[in-house]
């Protein structure tokens, strides 16, 4: 009985050993038929043994989902061979904004530079991006490209063409390091959009004070004098010009005066009037010794009329001066009034008083009818004086005019 049990136990051990040997042999045979493959899957390196016939089958076994946009070093239908090396890189989503256009791209590029090459994106030296070209591309990366454009900057008197990626005038000036004063002006305004090809004008504004001293013309006062013959004048008191100090506020834009405003004025020297005595005494009639006194009296009136002048008329008189803007100073008869500021010249209507005639004007004296004027028509004259002040003081008056010859 004991012998039989021992025989059965030995038989069982033998069978078990045979099964283990067979299983081990099968495992060795199976493992021996597997192919060794080196894989780089999304940057991770590993080595596997596989019975898969094709690369596609092998990747399915590894649960690797290969998309069309992914990078695979071999076609999925390629047969798996021992010691095969396979690289798989899944495409990464990237948000790419180029100027006003934005899009989502799937890329297997390892750097931003490679991505730009794939997308045929070119950059100028003035364009700006928010990342480095050598930066590694990662999933859901955002890349912004700001395209530069040319703008003309007129900064005061200086002009230059500059490249910028700014969107507003304020950003542009800040980028260019342009500082504004309190009075400075900018066109277009700071909050306006910057337009390629247009100009930005910075107007430098300054206000300064200017103090000047201006002469004040003296008045001419005439006084009738019965001791002087008619047609004669005598200066009793010479006139002296006064002095007026004026303070102006001057506004300049880019160094050019655009506005001048009077702030205050102060008289620092008073003018002294010129006083002129005008004769009113009638000239005595000449005596004729060859005739009786009664006869002389009879002919004295015509002789006096001839000596004292001819036709007498009353005319409206005003005064003018050659010292004015745009005035040539040359009269109709060729007299240079600027070279002869004290010349006694009267502007007349040649139809009333012939040019070149000698005349006597009440309150003015003897003069030459040497000029004309567009407003001088009929019984009207314009007497020449040396300054604007004298012209203003003369005003407009009714005077007696005698045509002497």
Secondary structure, 3 states (H helix, E strand, C coil): CHHHHHHHHHHHHHHHHHHHHHHHHHHHHHHHHCEEEEEEECCEEEEEEECCCEHHHHHHHCCCCCCCCCEECCCCCCECCCCEEEEEECCEEEEEEECCEEEEEEECCCEHHHHHHHCCCCCCCCCEECCCCCCECCCCEEEEEECCEEEEEEECCEEEEEEECCCEHHHHHHHCCCCCCCCCEEECCCCCECCCCCEEEEECEEEEEEEEEEEECCCEEEEEEEEEECCCEEEEECCECEEEEEEEEEEEECCEEEEEEEEEEEEEECCECEEEEEEEECCCCCCCCCCCHHHHHHHHHHHHHHHHCCCEEEEEEEEECCCCCCCCCECCCCCECCCCCCCCEEECCCCCCCCCCEEEECCCEEEEEEECCCCCCCCEEEEECCCHHHHHHHCCEEEEEEECC
